[in-house]
Amino acid sequence: MQIETARQQMIYHQVRPWDVSDSRVLDALARVRRENFVPDDFRALAFADAEIPLPCGQSMLKPVIEGRLLQGLDAREDHRALVVGTGSGFTSACVAQLAEQVVSIDIHRELIAHAAQRLADEHIHNVELQEADFVSFKPTGLFDRILITGSMPFFDERLPEWLKPGGKLVMIAGEAPAMDALLVTRTEDTYTRTKLFETVVQRLEHVPGPAGFTF
């Protein structure tokens, strides 16, 4: 009962007041047991408005940021989605509640193994986990939705090519202390960018520095 109360407080006192009104996203956050994806040593912080340390020097996003990213993604039941940065597996689990199929990649084998166990425990079977480095990753097939959970200082020009026409990408670009969460929408041969909100999150590993197109 205490856990469910804490979960509802997280959703209705943290996430929803931060302009997350999509009922599908709120339902996904309610269904996936966030406390089971948090490392045991930090379980008491599962619903706190804070980043939670993970192995391999990584961290779990704040619930408010996860909610805003999921809302911007707008994943639907017939969509194939890519999540870059599996981390704890929680965000991928939430996307799996919204999309038909999820491919989730992470550079760290330990995190992939942890996420695989947690997803199995939650009986979530539509997530394909892959140990892969985003910098050298080559997807098989296109995606309707792409969510990148870490930041990058510059836009990677490969990303629109991974989207189907009409597909959407949610990412965080820039460098601390000023980063922007962005929605990138692909049309047939072009794409548009819309700023969603400002935040600061950990950078993806191995992402290159200044080169190519910048925001």
N, C-alpha and C positions, 0 to 999 in steps of 0.2 A: 504493500500500500504506500509506503514512504517513497519507493522508487517511482511508482506511477504518479504520485503527487509532484515529485521533482521533475519528471518528464513533462508533465502538463505545464508546470511553471516555466520550464525552459521554453516551451513552444509559445505560450500565451503571454509571458512577461518579458522574454528576451527576443525571440525570433519574430513573432507577429508584429510587435510595435516597431520593428525596423523595416517596415514596408513590405513584409512578406504576407501577402493576402491570398495567394493561390492555395485553395483547399487541398489540391492534390499533393502539393509539397508538404503542407502541414500534416496531412495524413501519413505521408511517407516517413516523416520524422517521428510520428507517433508509433508507427508499426515496427520500425527497425529498433531493436534494443541497443541503444548507443552504449550503455554500460558494459555490454559484452564485447565491444570492440576496443575499449580502453585498456591499456596495460594494468595488471592487477594492482601495482603500487599506486596508481592514480585513479582507481575506481571511484573514490569519494568525490572526485572532481568531474565525473562524467557529464554532469549537466551544468557545470559552471560556465560563466561567460569568460572563458580563458582558453588559450592554446594549451594542449596537453602533450608533454614529451612522449616521443615514441623511440624505439630502438633506431640505431643507425644515424643518430643525430637529427632525426626528422621530428615533426610535430603534427598534431591533429588540429584542424582548423576550428575556430570558434563556431558554436552553433549558429550565430547570427550570420556569419559569412557563408556557411554551408547553405543556409536557407536562401539567402539572396542569390547565390550562384545557381542553385537548383531552380529557382523561379525564373531566372534569366535564361536557363537552358531550355525550358519549356518542352521537355521530352514527352513523347506520346507513346501509346501502347504498341504502335506498329513500327517504332523507330529502332534502328541499330545505333548504339552510342559507344563512344570511346572516352574513357577516363584516363588521363595522364597523371600519374602520381597516386598509386593505390593507397599508400600510407597504411592506416589502420584497417581499411576496407569499408569503413562506415559510409563514406560518400558514394562509393560504388554500389553498396547495398541499397542506398536510397534511390540512386538512378535506376537500379534494377526494379524498383517498385513502380517506376514511371515508364520505362521503355521495355521493348520486347527482348532485346539482347544487348549485353554490355561487354565490351572488351576493356580490360583494365590493366595498365602496364605500370611497372615500377622497376627501378634499377637495382633494388635491394632484395636479394633472395629471402632474407629473414622476414621482411615485411610481407612478401608474397605468401610465404608459408603461414604466417600468422593470419593473414586475411583469408586464406583458403579454409583454415580451420574454423574461423568465426562465421564465414558464409555458410559452411556446411552445418554448423550448429544452429544457424537461423533458418535452415532449409531454403536457402536462396540458391537456385540452380541455373539461373540465366546470366551468370557472370563468368566470362572466360578470363582467367588471370594469366599474364605473361610477364616473365622477367625480361625486361628490355630497357635500353637506354633511349630516351626520347630523341636525343641528337641523331642517332643512327637508325631509329625505328622506321620501318617501311611497312605500312599496313597492307593487308590483303583486302581489297574492296573499299568502297566509300562508306561514309557514315552520315546519318541524318543529324546527329548531334555530337559535339566534342566538348568535353569539360576538362580544363587544365587546372589542377588544384594548387600548383606552385606558380610563382611569378617568373617572368623573364623580362630583361631590360629592353629587348627589341622584338619586333614582330618576326616570326618565322614564316617566310613566304611559302613554305610547303603546306601550311595548314589549310588554306582555302581549297587546295587541290585534293585534300582528303575528304572534303564535304560533297555530298550530293547537291545538285541545284536546289535551292530553297533551304539548304541545311544551315544550321546555326552552331557557332562556336562561342563558348564563354571562357575568357582567359583574364589574367591579371598582368598588366604591362607597366614598366617603369622601374624606378629605383627608389628606395627609401630616402626621404620620408614621404614621397609622393608617388603612389601607384594608383592606377585606375583599373577597375574591373570593367571589361569591355564585352559587348555583344557584337560578334562579327557574323553577318548574314551573307550567304553566297547567292547570287543570281546565276544566270547562265555562265557568263564569262567574267563577271566582276563581283566585288563584294563591298559591303558597306559596314561602317563601324559606328557603334553607339555606346557612349559612356553610361555605365550603370551606377557606379558609386566609387568612392575612394576608400582605399584600405592599404595595408602593408602585410604581406605574407612572405614566407620563406621562398627563396629562389630555387628553381629546379636545378638539380646538379648537372654539370657539364654544359649548361647552356652558354653559348659563346657571348663575348662582349661586343663592343661596337662593330657592326658590320651589317650592310644591307639596309633595308627600310626601317625607319624608326617612327615611333608615334610622336 
